[in-house]
Amino acid sequence: MSKKRKQQEQAPPPKKKKNGALKFFLFIIVAGAIGGGAYVFLNEQTDPSLQQAINYYNHLQNKNFDQAVAMFDQNMFKQYSKEEWQKILQEKNETAKGIAGYKINLITRLKDSQNEKRVIYATVQYGDSTRYEQVHFLKSGEQFKVLDYLMKGKESNVDRNTVLN
């Protein structure tokens, strides 16, 4: 009997599953965070305004100013005509020595009962400097149109007199 008693005394006590609920709760939190992050990332990648911003900067980079201006909302033509906008974009491009590349940094979504708007923040590498720009898009029908184009100058001052609507 003494051998049995020694074996029973030396055997480790059975483990209790106290942490099961805590582990399940942590699993739900981690899975939710991963799923939410994936949703935000994938949703931003499929945002139609992102494709419009890429098209807009491609037109500017390729010096297709008429196609860039064709992406403008009608409100942009209250200040300048189509031809004047083409000339403004061309002069800005020539002054900055052309666009060498660009990167879309952030998309901000704004929506109310009547309008859906996106603000695209981009870093643009021009021949003479790197500049930070904003392009405001307004949903017009099924697609986004350029509502406002904010190009900061080489000195990082906003040139609202000639570029913004």
DSSP file (Angstrom, degrees, kcal/mol; ACC not computed):
  #  RESIDUE AA STRUCTURE BP1 BP2  ACC     N-H-->O    O-->H-N    N-H-->O    O-->H-N    TCO  KAPPA ALPHA  PHI   PSI    X-CA   Y-CA   Z-CA
    1    1 A M     >        0   0    0      0, 0.0     4,-2.4     0, 0.0     5,-0.2   0.000 360.0 360.0 360.0 -29.9    0.0    0.0    0.0
    2    2 A S  H  >  +     0   0    0      1,-0.2     4,-2.3     2,-0.2     5,-0.2   0.861 360.0  53.5 -66.5 -33.0    2.8    2.3    0.6
    3    3 A K  H  > S+     0   0    0      2,-0.2     4,-2.3     1,-0.2    -1,-0.2   0.916 109.8  48.0 -66.0 -42.2    3.9    2.1   -3.0
    4    4 A K  H  > S+     0   0    0      1,-0.2     4,-2.3     2,-0.2    -2,-0.2   0.912 111.5  50.1 -63.7 -41.0    0.4    3.1   -4.2
    5    5 A R  H  X S+     0   0    0     -4,-2.4     4,-2.3     1,-0.2    -1,-0.2   0.905 110.2  49.9 -65.8 -40.6    0.3    5.9   -1.7
    6    6 A K  H  X S+     0   0    0     -4,-2.3     4,-2.1     2,-0.2    -1,-0.2   0.896 110.6  50.1 -64.3 -40.6    3.7    7.3   -2.9
    7    7 A Q  H  X S+     0   0    0     -4,-2.3     4,-1.5     1,-0.2    -1,-0.2   0.902 111.6  48.3 -64.8 -40.0    2.6    7.1   -6.5
    8    8 A Q  H  < S+     0   0    0     -4,-2.3    -2,-0.2     1,-0.2    -1,-0.2   0.889 112.5  48.6 -67.6 -37.6   -0.6    9.0   -5.7
    9    9 A E  H  < S+     0   0    0     -4,-2.3    -2,-0.2     1,-0.2    -1,-0.2   0.852 114.3  45.8 -70.3 -33.5    1.3   11.6   -3.8
   10   10 A Q  H  < S+     0   0    0     -4,-2.1    -1,-0.2    -5,-0.2    -2,-0.2   0.710  88.7 100.6 -83.3 -21.1    3.9   12.1   -6.6
   11   11 A A  S  < S-     0   0    0     -4,-1.5    -4,-0.0    -5,-0.2    -3,-0.0  -0.436  81.5-113.2 -67.4 135.2    1.4   12.2   -9.4
   12   12 A P        -     0   0    0      0, 0.0    -1,-0.1     0, 0.0     3,-0.1  -0.354  36.1-100.7 -67.5 149.3    0.7   15.8  -10.5
   13   13 A P        -     0   0    0      0, 0.0     2,-0.0     0, 0.0    -3,-0.0  -0.381  47.1 -92.5 -67.9 149.0   -2.7   17.1   -9.9
   14   14 A P        -     0   0    0      0, 0.0     2,-0.2     0, 0.0    -3,-0.0  -0.357  45.1-111.9 -62.9 141.4   -5.0   17.2  -12.9
   15   15 A K        -     0   0    0     -3,-0.1     2,-0.3     1,-0.0     0, 0.0  -0.531  25.8-142.0 -78.0 138.0   -5.0   20.5  -14.8
   16   16 A K        -     0   0    0     -2,-0.2     2,-1.2     1,-0.0     3,-0.3  -0.753  11.9-129.9 -98.1 147.7   -8.1   22.6  -14.7
   17   17 A K        +     0   0    0     -2,-0.3     3,-0.4     1,-0.2     4,-0.2  -0.556  55.4 138.7 -97.8  69.0   -9.3   24.5  -17.8
   18   18 A K        +     0   0    0     -2,-1.2     3,-0.5     1,-0.2     4,-0.4   0.794  67.3  56.3 -79.4 -29.8   -9.8   27.9  -16.2
   19   19 A N  S  > S+     0   0    0     -3,-0.3     4,-2.8     1,-0.2     5,-0.2   0.377  76.3  97.8 -87.9   4.5   -8.3   29.8  -19.1
   20   20 A G  H  > S+     0   0    0     -3,-0.4     4,-2.2     1,-0.2    -1,-0.2   0.914  86.2  44.5 -60.6 -45.2  -10.6   28.4  -21.8
   21   21 A A  H  > S+     0   0    0     -3,-0.5     4,-2.4    -4,-0.2    -1,-0.2   0.898 114.3  50.1 -67.3 -40.1  -12.9   31.4  -21.8
   22   22 A L  H  > S+     0   0    0     -4,-0.4     4,-2.5     2,-0.2    -2,-0.2   0.920 111.2  48.4 -64.4 -43.9  -10.0   33.9  -21.7
   23   23 A K  H  X S+     0   0    0     -4,-2.8     4,-2.4     2,-0.2    -2,-0.2   0.902 111.8  49.7 -62.9 -41.1   -8.3   32.2  -24.6
   24   24 A F  H  X S+     0   0    0     -4,-2.2     4,-2.2    -5,-0.2    -2,-0.2   0.920 111.0  49.5 -63.5 -43.6  -11.6   32.1  -26.6
   25   25 A F  H  X S+     0   0    0     -4,-2.4     4,-2.1     1,-0.2    -2,-0.2   0.920 112.3  47.4 -61.8 -45.3  -12.1   35.9  -25.9
   26   26 A L  H  X S+     0   0    0     -4,-2.5     4,-2.6     1,-0.2     5,-0.2   0.878 109.6  53.9 -64.4 -37.9   -8.5   36.7  -27.0
   27   27 A F  H  X S+     0   0    0     -4,-2.4     4,-2.8     2,-0.2     5,-0.2   0.919 108.5  49.2 -61.1 -43.6   -9.0   34.6  -30.1
   28   28 A I  H  X S+     0   0    0     -4,-2.2     4,-2.3     2,-0.2    -2,-0.2   0.912 112.0  48.8 -62.5 -42.9  -12.2   36.6  -31.0
   29   29 A I  H  X S+     0   0    0     -4,-2.1     4,-2.3     2,-0.2    -2,-0.2   0.939 114.4  44.3 -62.8 -48.0  -10.3   39.9  -30.5
   30   30 A V  H  X S+     0   0    0     -4,-2.6     4,-2.5     2,-0.2     5,-0.2   0.922 114.4  48.7 -65.0 -44.8   -7.3   38.9  -32.6
   31   31 A A  H  X S+     0   0    0     -4,-2.8     4,-2.5    -5,-0.2    -1,-0.2   0.895 112.3  49.7 -63.1 -39.4   -9.5   37.4  -35.4
   32   32 A G  H  X S+     0   0    0     -4,-2.3     4,-2.8    -5,-0.2    -1,-0.2   0.898 110.6  49.6 -65.2 -40.9  -11.6   40.6  -35.4
   33   33 A A  H  X S+     0   0    0     -4,-2.3     4,-2.4     2,-0.2    -2,-0.2   0.918 113.4  45.7 -65.2 -43.3   -8.6   42.8  -35.6
   34   34 A I  H  X S+     0   0    0     -4,-2.5     4,-2.3     2,-0.2    -2,-0.2   0.932 115.6  46.6 -65.2 -45.3   -7.1   40.8  -38.5
   35   35 A G  H  X S+     0   0    0     -4,-2.5     4,-2.2    -5,-0.2    -2,-0.2   0.903 113.2  48.9 -63.7 -41.9  -10.4   40.7  -40.4
   36   36 A G  H  X S+     0   0    0     -4,-2.8     4,-2.4     2,-0.2    -1,-0.2   0.904 111.5  49.3 -65.0 -41.7  -11.1   44.4  -39.8
   37   37 A G  H  X S+     0   0    0     -4,-2.4     4,-2.4     1,-0.2    -2,-0.2   0.905 111.4  49.1 -63.6 -41.4   -7.6   45.4  -41.0
   38   38 A A  H  X S+     0   0    0     -4,-2.3     4,-2.9     2,-0.2     5,-0.3   0.897 110.5  51.5 -64.5 -39.6   -8.0   43.2  -44.1
   39   39 A Y  H  X S+     0   0    0     -4,-2.2     4,-2.8     2,-0.2     5,-0.2   0.939 111.6  46.1 -63.0 -46.8  -11.4   44.8  -44.8
   40   40 A V  H  X S+     0   0    0     -4,-2.4     4,-2.1     2,-0.2    -2,-0.2   0.927 115.6  46.7 -62.1 -44.8  -10.0   48.3  -44.6
   41   41 A F  H  X S+     0   0    0     -4,-2.4     4,-1.7     1,-0.2    -2,-0.2   0.946 117.5  41.1 -63.3 -49.4   -7.0   47.5  -46.7
   42   42 A L  H  X S+     0   0    0     -4,-2.9     4,-1.3     1,-0.2    -2,-0.2   0.866 112.9  54.4 -69.8 -35.7   -9.0   45.7  -49.4
   43   43 A N  H  < S+     0   0    0     -4,-2.8     4,-0.3    -5,-0.3     3,-0.3   0.905 109.2  48.2 -64.3 -40.7  -11.8   48.2  -49.4
   44   44 A E  H >< S+     0   0    0     -4,-2.1     3,-0.9    -5,-0.2    -1,-0.2   0.866 108.0  55.4 -67.3 -34.9   -9.4   51.1  -50.0
   45   45 A Q  H 3< S+     0   0    0     -4,-1.7    -1,-0.2     1,-0.2    -2,-0.2   0.786 111.8  43.2 -68.1 -26.8   -7.7   49.2  -52.8
   46   46 A T  T 3< S+     0   0    0     -4,-1.3    -1,-0.2    -3,-0.3    -2,-0.2   0.341  80.9 126.8-101.1   6.2  -11.1   48.8  -54.6
   47   47 A D    X>  -     0   0    0     -3,-0.9     4,-1.1    -4,-0.3     3,-1.1  -0.482  57.8-142.7 -64.9 125.1  -12.3   52.4  -54.0
   48   48 A P  H 3> S+     0   0    0      0, 0.0     4,-1.8     0, 0.0    -1,-0.2   0.789  98.8  62.2 -63.2 -26.1  -13.2   53.8  -57.4
   49   49 A S  H 3> S+     0   0    0      1,-0.2     4,-2.4     2,-0.2     5,-0.2   0.817  97.2  58.9 -69.0 -27.8  -11.8   57.2  -56.5
   50   50 A L  H <> S+     0   0    0     -3,-1.1     4,-2.3     2,-0.2    -1,-0.2   0.927 106.4  46.9 -63.8 -44.0   -8.4   55.6  -56.1
   51   51 A Q  H  X S+     0   0    0     -4,-1.1     4,-2.5     1,-0.2    -2,-0.2   0.880 111.3  52.0 -65.0 -37.1   -8.5   54.5  -59.7
   52   52 A Q  H  X S+     0   0    0     -4,-1.8     4,-2.7     2,-0.2    -2,-0.2   0.906 109.2  49.9 -64.7 -40.7   -9.7   58.0  -60.8
   53   53 A A  H  X S+     0   0    0     -4,-2.4     4,-2.6     2,-0.2     5,-0.2   0.914 110.8  49.3 -64.0 -42.1   -6.7   59.5  -58.9
   54   54 A I  H  X S+     0   0    0     -4,-2.3     4,-2.3     1,-0.2    -2,-0.2   0.927 112.6  47.8 -62.1 -44.6   -4.3   57.2  -60.6
   55   55 A N  H  X S+     0   0    0     -4,-2.5     4,-2.4     2,-0.2    -2,-0.2   0.917 111.1  51.7 -60.9 -43.4   -5.8   58.0  -64.0
   56   56 A Y  H  X S+     0   0    0     -4,-2.7     4,-2.1     1,-0.2    -2,-0.2   0.943 112.9  43.1 -60.8 -49.9   -5.6   61.8  -63.2
   57   57 A Y  H  X S+     0   0    0     -4,-2.6     4,-2.8     1,-0.2    -1,-0.2   0.843 111.0  55.7 -68.9 -31.7   -2.0   61.7  -62.2
   58   58 A N  H  X S+     0   0    0     -4,-2.3     4,-2.4    -5,-0.2    -1,-0.2   0.916 107.8  49.4 -63.2 -41.5   -1.1   59.4  -65.2
   59   59 A H  H  <>S+     0   0    0     -4,-2.4     5,-3.0     2,-0.2    -2,-0.2   0.921 113.6  45.9 -62.6 -43.1   -2.7   62.0  -67.5
   60   60 A L  H ><5S+     0   0    0     -4,-2.1     3,-1.1     3,-0.2    39,-0.3   0.919 113.3  49.2 -65.7 -42.1   -0.6   64.8  -65.8
   61   61 A Q  H 3<5S+     0   0    0     -4,-2.8    -2,-0.2     1,-0.3    -1,-0.2   0.877 114.0  45.3 -64.7 -37.7    2.5   62.7  -66.0
   62   62 A N  T 3<5S-     0   0    0     -4,-2.4    -1,-0.3    -5,-0.2    -2,-0.2   0.352 114.6-117.5 -87.8   6.0    2.0   61.9  -69.6
   63   63 A K  T < 5 +     0   0    0     -3,-1.1     2,-1.1    -4,-0.2     3,-0.2   0.797  66.7 144.2  61.4  32.3    1.2   65.6  -70.4
   64   64 A N     >< +     0   0    0     -5,-3.0     4,-2.0    -6,-0.2     3,-0.4  -0.594  13.4 160.7 -93.7  69.2   -2.4   64.7  -71.5
   65   65 A F  H  >  +     0   0    0     -2,-1.1     4,-2.5     1,-0.2    -1,-0.2   0.816  67.4  58.2 -67.1 -31.0   -3.8   67.9  -70.0
   66   66 A D  H  > S+     0   0    0     -3,-0.2     4,-1.4     1,-0.2    -1,-0.2   0.891 109.1  45.4 -65.0 -38.0   -6.9   67.7  -72.1
   67   67 A Q  H  > S+     0   0    0     -3,-0.4     4,-0.6     2,-0.2    -2,-0.2   0.854 111.6  52.3 -73.0 -34.2   -7.8   64.3  -70.7
   68   68 A A  H >< S+     0   0    0     -4,-2.0     3,-1.1     1,-0.2    -2,-0.2   0.925 111.2  46.8 -64.3 -43.9   -6.9   65.5  -67.1
   69   69 A V  H >< S+     0   0    0     -4,-2.5     3,-1.8     1,-0.3    -1,-0.2   0.811 101.9  65.1 -68.7 -29.5   -9.3   68.5  -67.6
   70   70 A A  H 3< S+     0   0    0     -4,-1.4    -1,-0.3     1,-0.3    -2,-0.2   0.714  95.5  60.1 -64.4 -18.8  -12.0   66.1  -69.0
   71   71 A M  T << S+     0   0    0     -3,-1.1    75,-2.8    -4,-0.6    -1,-0.3   0.472  84.7 111.4 -85.6  -2.5  -12.0   64.5  -65.5
   72   72 A F  B <  S-a  146   0A   0     -3,-1.8    75,-0.2    73,-0.2     2,-0.1  -0.407  70.7-119.6 -74.7 147.0  -13.1   67.9  -63.9
   73   73 A D    >   -     0   0    0     73,-3.3     3,-1.7    -2,-0.1     4,-0.4  -0.456  32.1-106.8 -74.4 157.0  -16.5   68.5  -62.4
   74   74 A Q  G >  S+     0   0    0      1,-0.3     3,-1.4     2,-0.2     4,-0.1   0.784 116.8  68.2 -58.9 -28.2  -18.6   71.2  -64.0
   75   75 A N  G >  S+     0   0    0      1,-0.3     3,-1.2     2,-0.2     4,-0.4   0.760  88.5  65.3 -64.8 -23.6  -17.9   73.4  -60.9
   76   76 A M  G X> S+     0   0    0     -3,-1.7     4,-1.0    70,-0.3     3,-0.5   0.747  94.6  59.9 -68.7 -22.1  -14.3   73.7  -61.9
   77   77 A F  G <4 S+     0   0    0     -3,-1.4    -1,-0.2    -4,-0.4    -2,-0.2   0.375  82.8  80.8 -91.0   5.7  -15.3   75.6  -65.0
   78   78 A K  G <4 S+     0   0    0     -3,-1.2    -1,-0.2    -4,-0.1    -2,-0.1   0.834 103.7  32.8 -74.8 -32.4  -16.9   78.4  -63.1
   79   79 A Q  T <4 S+     0   0    0     -3,-0.5     2,-0.3    -4,-0.4    -2,-0.2   0.879 132.7  12.7 -89.9 -44.3  -13.5   80.0  -62.5
   80   80 A Y  S  < S-     0   0    0     -4,-1.0    -1,-0.3     2,-0.0     2,-0.1  -0.942  75.9-115.1-133.5 154.2  -11.7   79.1  -65.7
   81   81 A S     >  -     0   0    0     -2,-0.3     4,-2.4    -3,-0.1     5,-0.2  -0.285  39.4 -99.7 -78.0 172.1  -12.6   77.6  -69.0
   82   82 A K  H  > S+     0   0    0      1,-0.2     4,-2.2     2,-0.2     5,-0.1   0.916 125.1  48.7 -58.5 -44.9  -11.5   74.2  -70.2
   83   83 A E  H  > S+     0   0    0      1,-0.2     4,-2.1     2,-0.2    -1,-0.2   0.879 110.0  51.4 -65.4 -38.7   -8.7   75.8  -72.3
   84   84 A E  H  > S+     0   0    0      2,-0.2     4,-2.6     1,-0.2    -1,-0.2   0.903 109.3  50.4 -66.1 -40.2   -7.5   78.0  -69.4
   85   85 A W  H  X S+     0   0    0     -4,-2.4     4,-2.8     2,-0.2     5,-0.2   0.910 109.1  51.7 -63.1 -41.6   -7.3   75.0  -67.1
   86   86 A Q  H  X S+     0   0    0     -4,-2.2     4,-2.3     1,-0.2    -1,-0.2   0.923 111.7  47.0 -60.0 -43.0   -5.3   73.1  -69.7
   87   87 A K  H  X S+     0   0    0     -4,-2.1     4,-2.7     2,-0.2    -2,-0.2   0.900 111.5  50.8 -65.8 -41.6   -2.9   76.0  -70.0
   88   88 A I  H  X S+     0   0    0     -4,-2.6     4,-2.5     2,-0.2     5,-0.2   0.939 112.8  45.6 -61.7 -47.5   -2.6   76.3  -66.1
   89   89 A L  H  X S+     0   0    0     -4,-2.8     4,-2.3     1,-0.2    -2,-0.2   0.900 113.6  49.7 -63.6 -40.5   -1.8   72.6  -65.8
   90   90 A Q  H  X S+     0   0    0     -4,-2.3     4,-2.6    -5,-0.2    -2,-0.2   0.926 112.0  47.4 -64.5 -44.8    0.7   72.8  -68.6
   91   91 A E  H  X S+     0   0    0     -4,-2.7     4,-2.7     2,-0.2    -2,-0.2   0.909 112.4  49.4 -64.3 -42.1    2.5   75.8  -67.2
   92   92 A K  H  X S+     0   0    0     -4,-2.5     4,-2.0    -5,-0.2    -1,-0.2   0.911 112.3  48.8 -61.5 -41.8    2.6   74.3  -63.7
   93   93 A N  H  <>S+     0   0    0     -4,-2.3     5,-3.3    -5,-0.2     4,-0.3   0.920 113.7  45.3 -65.0 -44.5    4.0   71.1  -65.1
   94   94 A E  H ><5S+     0   0    0     -4,-2.6     3,-1.0     3,-0.2    -2,-0.2   0.900 111.7  52.1 -67.2 -40.8    6.6   72.9  -67.2
   95   95 A T  H 3<5S+     0   0    0     -4,-2.7    -1,-0.2     1,-0.3    -2,-0.2   0.889 113.5  44.0 -61.7 -39.5    7.6   75.2  -64.2
   96   96 A A  T 3<5S-     0   0    0     -4,-2.0    32,-1.5    -5,-0.2    31,-0.8   0.405 117.0-115.3 -86.8   2.2    8.1   72.1  -62.0
   97   97 A K  T < 5 -     0   0    0     -3,-1.0    -3,-0.2    -4,-0.3    -2,-0.1   0.834  62.9 -65.8  66.7  36.4   10.0   70.2  -64.8
   98   98 A G      < -     0   0    0     -5,-3.3    29,-1.8    -6,-0.2     2,-0.6   0.260  63.8 -69.8  77.8 160.5    7.4   67.5  -65.2
   99   99 A I  E     +B  126   0A   0    -39,-0.3    27,-0.3    27,-0.2     3,-0.1  -0.799  38.2 179.4 -91.8 121.5    6.1   64.7  -63.0
  100  100 A A  E     -     0   0A   0     25,-3.3     2,-0.3    -2,-0.6    26,-0.2   0.761  67.1 -34.0 -89.0 -29.2    8.7   61.9  -62.4
  101  101 A G  E     -B  125   0A   0     24,-1.5    24,-3.0     2,-0.0    -1,-0.4  -0.968  54.5-151.4-178.0 169.6    6.5   59.9  -60.2
  102  102 A Y  E     -B  124   0A   0     -2,-0.3     2,-0.4    22,-0.2    22,-0.2  -0.985   3.8-152.5-154.1 160.5    3.8   60.0  -57.5
  103  103 A K  E     -B  123   0A   0     20,-2.3    20,-2.6    -2,-0.3     2,-0.6  -0.988  18.1-135.3-139.7 127.7    2.4   58.0  -54.6
  104  104 A I  E     +B  122   0A   0     -2,-0.4    18,-0.3    18,-0.2     3,-0.1  -0.739  27.2 177.5 -80.8 120.1   -1.1   58.1  -53.3
  105  105 A N  E     -     0   0A   0     16,-3.1     2,-0.3    -2,-0.6    17,-0.2   0.865  54.5  -1.2 -93.8 -41.2   -0.8   58.4  -49.5
  106  106 A L  E     -B  121   0A   0     15,-1.4    15,-2.6     2,-0.0     2,-0.5  -0.999  47.9-150.8-156.2 145.5   -4.3   58.5  -48.1
  107  107 A I  E     -B  120   0A   0     -2,-0.3     2,-0.5    13,-0.2    13,-0.2  -0.991  14.7-164.0-120.7 124.8   -7.9   58.6  -49.1
  108  108 A T  E     -B  119   0A   0     11,-2.4    11,-2.3    -2,-0.5     2,-0.5  -0.927   9.3-149.4-108.3 131.3  -10.4   60.4  -46.9
  109  109 A R  E     +B  118   0A   0     -2,-0.5     2,-0.4     9,-0.2     9,-0.2  -0.858  15.9 179.0-103.8 131.6  -14.1   59.7  -47.4
  110  110 A L  E     +B  117   0A   0      7,-2.9     7,-3.5    -2,-0.5     2,-0.4  -0.998   7.4 170.2-129.3 133.7  -16.8   62.3  -46.7
  111  111 A K  E     +B  116   0A   0     -2,-0.4     2,-0.2     5,-0.2     5,-0.2  -0.993   7.8 165.3-147.7 136.4  -20.5   61.7  -47.2
  112  112 A D        -     0   0    0      3,-2.5    -2,-0.0    -2,-0.4     5,-0.0  -0.656  59.0 -75.7-130.0-166.3  -23.7   63.5  -46.5
  113  113 A S  S    S+     0   0    0     -2,-0.2     3,-0.1     1,-0.2    -2,-0.0   0.751 128.1  25.4 -68.0 -22.2  -27.3   63.0  -47.7
  114  114 A Q  S    S+     0   0    0      1,-0.2     2,-0.3     0, 0.0    -1,-0.2   0.735 119.2  42.1-111.5 -30.1  -26.6   64.6  -51.0
  115  115 A N        -     0   0    0     25,-0.0    -3,-2.5     2,-0.0     2,-0.4  -0.878  49.4-158.8-128.2 151.9  -22.9   64.2  -51.8
  116  116 A E  E     +B  111   0A   0     -2,-0.3    23,-2.9    23,-0.3     2,-0.3  -0.995  25.9 179.0-125.9 124.0  -20.1   61.7  -51.6
  117  117 A K  E     -BC 110 138A   0     -7,-3.5    -7,-2.9    -2,-0.4     2,-0.4  -0.923  15.9-163.2-129.6 148.3  -16.6   63.2  -51.7
  118  118 A R  E     -BC 109 137A   0     19,-2.4    19,-3.3    -2,-0.3     2,-0.5  -0.988   7.0-155.7-128.1 140.2  -13.1   61.8  -51.5
  119  119 A V  E     -BC 108 136A   0    -11,-2.3   -11,-2.4    -2,-0.4     2,-0.5  -0.978  12.7-159.5-115.1 120.3   -9.9   63.7  -50.7
  120  120 A I  E     -BC 107 135A   0     15,-2.9    15,-2.1    -2,-0.5     2,-0.5  -0.873   0.6-158.4-102.1 125.4   -6.8   62.1  -52.1
  121  121 A Y  E     +BC 106 134A   0    -15,-2.6   -16,-3.1    -2,-0.5   -15,-1.4  -0.911  20.2 177.3-103.9 127.4   -3.5   63.0  -50.5
  122  122 A A  E     -BC 104 133A   0     11,-2.6    11,-2.7    -2,-0.5     2,-0.6  -0.955  31.1-141.6-133.7 148.5   -0.5   62.4  -52.8
  123  123 A T  E     -BC 103 132A   0    -20,-2.6   -20,-2.3    -2,-0.3     2,-0.5  -0.956  28.1-165.2-104.1 122.3    3.3   62.9  -52.7
  124  124 A V  E     -BC 102 131A   0      7,-3.3     7,-3.0    -2,-0.6     2,-0.8  -0.939  13.1-148.2-118.2 126.5    4.4   63.9  -56.2
  125  125 A Q  E     -BC 101 130A   0    -24,-3.0   -25,-3.3    -2,-0.5   -24,-1.5  -0.822  22.3-176.6 -94.1 108.9    8.0   63.9  -57.4
  126  126 A Y  E     -B   99   0A   0      3,-3.0   -27,-0.2    -2,-0.8   -29,-0.2  -0.506  42.2-100.9 -94.6 170.8    8.5   66.7  -59.9
  127  127 A G  S    S+     0   0    0    -29,-1.8   -30,-0.2   -31,-0.8   -28,-0.1   0.793 121.7  32.6 -62.5 -28.5   11.8   67.3  -61.7
  128  128 A D  S    S-     0   0    0    -32,-1.5     2,-0.3     1,-0.2    -1,-0.2   0.577 128.8 -15.9-106.8 -10.9   12.7   70.1  -59.4
  129  129 A S        -     0   0    0    -33,-0.3    -3,-3.0    -3,-0.1     2,-0.5  -0.987  64.2 -93.2-173.9 172.3   11.2   69.0  -56.0
  130  130 A T  E     -C  125   0A   0     -2,-0.3     2,-0.3    -5,-0.2    -5,-0.2  -0.918  43.7-172.7-103.0 132.5    8.8   66.8  -54.1
  131  131 A R  E     -C  124   0A   0     -7,-3.0    -7,-3.3    -2,-0.5     2,-0.5  -0.918  21.3-133.8-128.8 153.3    5.4   68.3  -53.5
  132  132 A Y  E     -C  123   0A   0     -2,-0.3    20,-1.0    -9,-0.2     2,-0.3  -0.920  31.9-179.4-108.9 126.4    2.4   67.3  -51.5
  133  133 A E  E     -CD 122 151A   0    -11,-2.7   -11,-2.6    -2,-0.5     2,-0.4  -0.825  20.4-151.0-126.9 160.2   -0.9   67.6  -53.2
  134  134 A Q  E     -CD 121 150A   0     16,-2.4    16,-3.3    -2,-0.3     2,-0.5  -0.997   6.3-168.3-128.8 136.8   -4.6   67.1  -52.6
  135  135 A V  E     -CD 120 149A   0    -15,-2.1   -15,-2.9    -2,-0.4     2,-0.5  -0.993  11.4-152.8-123.4 124.1   -7.2   66.2  -55.2
  136  136 A H  E     -CD 119 148A   0     12,-3.0    11,-3.8    -2,-0.5    12,-1.5  -0.848  11.5-165.2 -99.0 127.3  -10.8   66.5  -54.2
  137  137 A F  E     -CD 118 146A   0    -19,-3.3   -19,-2.4    -2,-0.5     2,-0.4  -0.909   5.4-162.5-113.5 139.8  -13.3   64.2  -56.0
  138  138 A L  E     -CD 117 145A   0      7,-2.7     7,-2.7    -2,-0.4     2,-0.5  -0.977  27.5-117.3-119.2 133.2  -17.0   64.5  -56.0
  139  139 A K  E     - D   0 144A   0    -23,-2.9     2,-0.5    -2,-0.4   -23,-0.3  -0.578  33.6-177.8 -73.4 121.1  -19.2   61.6  -57.0
  140  140 A S  E >   - D   0 143A   0      3,-3.3     3,-1.5    -2,-0.5     2,-0.5  -0.942  62.8 -44.3-122.3 105.6  -21.1   62.6  -60.1
  141  141 A G  T 3  S-     0   0    0     -2,-0.5    -2,-0.0     1,-0.2     3,-0.0  -0.623 124.7 -21.6  71.1-122.4  -23.5   59.9  -61.3
  142  142 A E  T 3  S+     0   0    0     -2,-0.5     2,-0.3    -3,-0.1    -1,-0.2   0.475 129.4  56.3 -99.7  -3.8  -21.5   56.7  -61.1
  143  143 A Q  E <  S- D   0 140A   0     -3,-1.5    -3,-3.3    -5,-0.1     2,-0.4  -0.862  80.6-109.5-129.8 164.1  -18.0   58.1  -61.2
  144  144 A F  E     - D   0 139A   0     -2,-0.3     2,-0.3    -5,-0.3    -5,-0.2  -0.738  29.6-163.2 -92.9 136.8  -15.9   60.5  -59.3
  145  145 A K  E     - D   0 138A   0     -7,-2.7    -7,-2.7    -2,-0.4     2,-0.4  -0.878  31.5 -98.7-117.0 150.7  -15.0   63.9  -60.9
  146  146 A V  E     +aD  72 137A   0    -75,-2.8   -73,-3.3    -2,-0.3   -70,-0.3  -0.555  41.9 170.5 -70.3 121.1  -12.2   66.3  -59.9
  147  147 A L  E     +     0   0A   0    -11,-3.8     2,-0.3    -2,-0.4   -10,-0.2   0.702  66.8   5.4-100.8 -28.5  -13.8   69.0  -57.8
  148  148 A D  E     - D   0 136A   0    -12,-1.5   -12,-3.0    16,-0.1     2,-0.4  -0.985  56.0-159.0-158.6 144.3  -10.6   70.7  -56.5
  149  149 A Y  E     - D   0 135A   0     14,-0.3     2,-0.7    -2,-0.3   -14,-0.2  -0.952   9.6-170.7-133.6 112.5   -6.9   70.4  -57.1
  150  150 A L  E     + D   0 134A   0    -16,-3.3   -16,-2.4    -2,-0.4     2,-0.6  -0.906   5.8 180.0-109.8 111.9   -4.5   71.7  -54.5
  151  151 A M  E     - D   0 133A   0     -2,-0.7     8,-1.1     8,-0.3     2,-0.3  -0.949  18.7-143.9-114.2 118.2   -0.9   71.8  -55.5
  152  152 A K  B     -E  158   0B   0    -20,-1.0     6,-0.2    -2,-0.6    -2,-0.0  -0.599  23.4-121.3 -79.9 142.4    1.6   73.1  -53.0
  153  153 A G    >   -     0   0    0      4,-3.0     3,-2.1    -2,-0.3   -21,-0.2  -0.096  32.1 -90.8 -75.2 178.1    4.4   75.1  -54.5
  154  154 A K  T 3  S+     0   0    0      1,-0.3   -24,-0.1     2,-0.1    -1,-0.1   0.821 130.0  52.5 -59.5 -32.6    8.1   74.4  -54.2
  155  155 A E  T 3  S-     0   0    0      2,-0.1    -1,-0.3     1,-0.0     3,-0.1   0.328 120.3-110.7 -86.6   8.1    8.3   76.6  -51.1
  156  156 A S  S <  S+     0   0    0     -3,-2.1     2,-0.4     1,-0.3    -2,-0.1   0.670  75.7 135.8  67.4  20.4    5.3   74.6  -49.6
  157  157 A N        -     0   0    0     -6,-0.0    -4,-3.0     2,-0.0     2,-0.4  -0.794  60.7-115.7 -94.3 142.3    3.0   77.5  -49.9
  158  158 A V  B     -E  152   0B   0     -2,-0.4     2,-1.1    -6,-0.2    -6,-0.2  -0.630  17.3-150.4 -79.4 129.2   -0.4   76.8  -51.2
  159  159 A D     >> +     0   0    0     -8,-1.1     4,-1.1    -2,-0.4     5,-0.5  -0.697  32.6 157.7 -98.5  79.9   -1.0   78.5  -54.6
  160  160 A R  T  45 +     0   0    0     -2,-1.1    -1,-0.2     1,-0.2     4,-0.2   0.675  60.3  69.7 -79.2 -17.4   -4.8   79.0  -54.3
  161  161 A N  T  45S+     0   0    0     -3,-0.2    -1,-0.2     1,-0.2    -2,-0.1   0.852 114.0  19.0 -72.2 -33.8   -4.9   81.9  -56.8
  162  162 A T  T  45S+     0   0    0     -3,-0.3    -1,-0.2   -74,-0.0    -2,-0.2   0.620 130.8  34.6-113.8 -14.7   -4.2   79.9  -59.9
  163  163 A V  T  <5S+     0   0    0     -4,-1.1   -14,-0.3   -12,-0.1    -3,-0.2   0.806  95.2  77.0-112.9 -38.6   -4.9   76.3  -59.1
  164  164 A L      <       0   0    0     -5,-0.5   -16,-0.1    -4,-0.2   -14,-0.1  -0.435 360.0 360.0 -80.9 150.1   -7.8   75.9  -56.8
  165  165 A N              0   0    0     -2,-0.1    -1,-0.1   -18,-0.1   -17,-0.1   0.414 360.0 360.0 -83.7 360.0  -11.4   76.3  -57.7
